Amino acid sequence: MSAEAPLMRRAAVEALGTAALVTVVVGSGIQATELSHDVGVQLLANSLATVFGLGVLIAFLGPVSGAHFNPVVTLAACATGRRSGDGPTLRDVAAYIPAQIAGAISGAVLADAMFAKPLVHFSTHDRFAGHLWLAEVVATAGLVWLIFGLARAGRAHLAPVAVASYIGAAYWFTSSTSFANPAVTIGRAFTDTFAGIAPASVAPFLAAQLAGAVIGLALVAACFGRPARRSGDEVVLPHGEQQPADPTRPAEESALAS
């Protein structure tokens, strides 16, 4: 197994990756509203930018930190990793989650700055409704089910395409447009633009996302059974410095560790 990066570097990568993700989400939302008055076109532009941006970020930064960019993914990885011994520790969680939240807020501020918007202007976009909370449960459950199902099935290397594609689809099949991420939800409260969420709407979204994560892990257990220790099956992607593949190892295992 490859060497793991120091915790401070991994936490910094989580902060930067989450910041970049929120910059993509918020910035593309602003650009879309400035270029078109059609809400459907705006959502299409916003979702496509998010798909491409997220896929690139997972592929690019996954080998360092695992590319969680999401507190529910970090918490779920910690919970499932206790059995197999290959998940983040509580110390990792304590470093990752604040880094993700700080990164998300910074990303929203950066996006506003690039479009000459007020740097900190809390959103007035009310998203306080039961059907939206249900959508967040569904979106987050599906995301956790996908990420940990890929790892359990030995297909973690497909995460950049699979996770980005799922988020792009969930923009359209959920009424909430699939936040599915507590850090991103908090960050988006700091921008009064297309992608924003009013601060009063944040807490129910966070509760729904945590509930969705629990359901997602239950779906993983139902579909794949108990986790087994396998080299390279890390979430979202294997992380650590790259080493040459061992030609004596099976082809599939070598691919997972690359």
C-alpha positions in Angstrom: 0.0 0.0 0.0 1.3 3.5 -0.9 2.5 5.9 1.8 -0.1 8.3 3.2 0.3 12.0 3.1 0.6 13.9 6.4 -2.7 14.9 8.0 -2.1 18.6 7.6 -1.5 18.2 3.9 -4.6 16.1 3.5 -6.7 18.6 5.5 -5.4 21.4 3.4 -6.3 19.5 0.2 -9.8 18.9 1.6 -10.2 22.7 2.3 -8.9 23.6 -1.2 -10.9 21.0 -3.0 -14.2 22.0 -1.2 -13.4 25.6 -1.9 -12.9 24.9 -5.6 -16.1 22.9 -5.7 -18.2 25.6 -4.1 -16.5 28.2 -6.4 -17.7 26.1 -9.4 -21.2 25.7 -8.1 -21.7 29.3 -7.1 -19.7 30.9 -9.9 -21.5 28.9 -12.6 -24.8 29.8 -11.1 -24.0 33.5 -11.2 -22.8 33.2 -14.8 -25.8 31.3 -15.8 -28.2 33.9 -14.5 -26.3 36.7 -16.2 -26.4 34.9 -19.6 -30.0 33.6 -19.6 -33.3 34.4 -18.0 -34.6 30.8 -18.6 -34.5 28.9 -15.3 -34.1 25.6 -17.1 -31.1 26.9 -19.0 -29.6 28.3 -15.8 -30.0 24.9 -14.0 -28.5 23.1 -17.0 -25.5 25.3 -17.1 -25.0 25.1 -13.3 -25.3 21.3 -13.3 -23.0 20.7 -16.2 -20.3 22.9 -14.7 -20.6 21.1 -11.4 -20.3 17.7 -13.1 -17.1 18.6 -14.9 -15.6 20.5 -11.9 -16.4 17.7 -9.4 -15.0 15.0 -11.7 -11.8 16.9 -12.2 -11.3 17.6 -8.5 -11.9 14.0 -7.5 -9.4 12.7 -10.1 -6.9 15.4 -9.3 -6.9 15.5 -5.5 -8.3 12.0 -4.6 -4.8 10.4 -4.5 -3.8 12.9 -1.7 -6.8 13.1 0.7 -9.4 10.7 -0.7 -11.4 13.7 -2.1 -14.2 13.6 0.4 -15.1 17.4 0.2 -18.1 16.4 2.2 -18.5 15.9 6.0 -21.1 13.1 5.6 -18.6 11.1 3.4 -15.9 11.7 6.0 -18.1 10.6 8.9 -19.4 7.5 6.9 -15.9 6.5 6.0 -14.8 6.8 9.6 -17.8 4.7 10.8 -17.3 1.9 8.2 -13.5 2.0 8.5 -13.6 1.0 12.2 -14.5 -2.5 11.2 -11.9 -2.9 8.4 -9.3 -0.6 9.9 -8.7 1.4 6.7 -10.9 4.4 7.3 -10.1 7.9 8.6 -9.5 8.1 12.3 -11.3 10.5 14.7 -8.2 12.7 14.5 -8.6 12.8 10.7 -12.3 13.6 11.0 -11.6 16.5 13.5 -9.2 18.0 10.9 -11.2 17.2 7.7 -14.6 18.6 8.7 -13.6 22.1 9.8 -11.3 22.3 6.7 -14.3 21.4 4.5 -16.6 24.0 6.0 -13.9 26.7 5.9 -13.2 25.8 2.3 -16.9 25.9 1.3 -17.3 29.4 2.8 -14.1 30.6 1.1 -15.3 29.2 -2.2 -18.6 31.1 -2.0 -16.8 34.3 -1.1 -14.3 33.8 -4.0 -17.1 33.2 -6.5 -18.9 36.4 -5.4 -15.6 38.4 -5.7 -15.0 37.2 -9.2 -18.4 38.5 -10.3 -18.2 41.8 -8.3 -20.9 40.7 -5.9 -20.8 41.6 -2.2 -18.2 39.3 -0.6 -20.5 38.2 2.3 -24.2 38.6 1.6 -26.3 35.9 3.3 -28.8 34.3 0.9 -32.4 35.2 0.9 -33.3 32.1 -1.1 -35.7 30.2 1.2 -35.6 26.4 0.9 -37.6 25.6 4.0 -40.1 22.8 3.0 -40.7 19.2 3.7 -40.4 18.0 0.2 -37.0 19.6 -0.1 -35.8 17.9 3.1 -37.0 14.6 1.7 -35.1 15.3 -1.5 -31.9 15.9 0.5 -32.4 12.6 2.3 -32.7 10.8 -1.0 -29.8 12.7 -2.7 -27.4 12.1 0.2 -28.5 8.4 0.7 -27.8 7.8 -3.0 -24.4 9.5 -2.9 -23.2 7.5 0.1 -24.7 4.3 -1.4 -22.7 5.0 -4.6 -19.4 6.0 -3.0 -19.2 3.1 -0.5 -20.7 0.6 -2.9 -18.0 1.4 -5.4 -15.4 0.9 -2.7 -17.0 -2.4 -1.5 -17.2 -3.7 -5.0 -13.6 -2.9 -5.8 -14.5 -0.1 -8.2 -13.3 3.0 -6.3 -11.2 4.0 -9.4 -14.5 4.8 -11.1 -15.4 7.5 -8.5 -14.5 10.6 -10.6 -16.9 9.7 -13.4 -19.6 7.9 -11.3 -19.9 10.4 -8.5 -19.8 13.5 -10.8 -22.5 11.8 -13.0 -24.7 11.0 -10.0 -24.5 14.6 -8.8 -25.4 15.9 -12.2 -28.4 13.6 -12.4 -29.5 14.4 -8.9 -29.6 18.1 -9.8 -32.6 17.2 -12.0 -34.3 14.3 -10.2 -34.5 16.0 -6.7 -36.5 19.0 -5.9 -33.7 20.5 -3.8 -31.2 20.2 -6.7 -29.1 17.9 -4.5 -26.9 19.8 -2.1 -26.1 16.4 -0.4 -23.2 18.0 1.5 -23.3 19.8 4.8 -20.2 21.9 4.1 -21.5 23.0 0.7 -24.8 23.8 2.3 -23.2 26.1 4.8 -21.0 27.7 2.2 -23.9 28.4 -0.1 -25.6 30.4 2.7 -22.9 33.0 2.3 -24.0 34.0 -1.2 -27.3 35.7 -2.2 -27.1 34.3 -5.7 -28.7 31.5 -7.8 -27.0 28.7 -5.8 -27.7 30.3 -2.3 -29.7 29.0 0.6 -31.1 31.2 3.3 -29.4 30.6 6.7 -32.7 29.7 8.3 -33.0 26.8 5.8 -29.6 25.3 6.6 -30.3 23.3 9.8 -33.1 21.1 8.3 -30.9 20.5 5.3 -28.1 19.3 7.5 -30.4 17.0 9.5 -31.8 15.6 6.3 -28.3 15.0 4.9 -27.2 13.2 8.1 -30.3 11.0 7.9 -29.6 10.3 4.3 -26.0 9.2 5.1 -27.3 6.6 7.6 -29.8 5.3 5.1 -27.0 5.2 2.4 -24.8 3.1 4.7 -27.8 0.8 5.4 -28.2 0.3 1.6 -24.5 -0.5 1.2 -24.8 -3.1 4.0 -27.9 -4.6 2.4 -26.3 -4.8 -1.1 -22.7 -5.7 -0.2 -22.8 -7.2 3.3 -20.1 -6.5 5.9 -16.9 -4.7 4.8 -13.8 -6.7 4.2 -10.3 -5.5 4.3 -8.9 -5.1 0.7 -5.9 -3.1 -0.4 -6.9 0.0 -2.3 -10.6 0.1 -1.4 -10.6 3.6 0.1 -13.1 6.4 -0.1 -13.5 8.3 -2.4 -10.2 7.3 -4.0 -7.1 5.6 -2.8 -4.8 8.3 -1.4 -1.1 8.4 -0.8 2.0 8.9 -3.0 2.0 6.8 -6.1 4.2 3.7 -6.4 4.9 1.6 -9.5 2.5 -1.3 -9.9 3.8 -4.7 -8.8 3.6 -7.0 -11.8 3.1 -10.0 -9.5 -0.2 -8.6 -8.3 -3.5 -9.3 -10.1 -4.4 -6.7 -12.7 -7.6 -5.5 -11.0 -5.8 -5.0 -7.6 -3.0 -3.0 -9.3 -5.5 -0.8 -10.9 -7.2 0.0 -7.6 -4.0 1.0 -6.0 -3.0 3.3 -8.8 
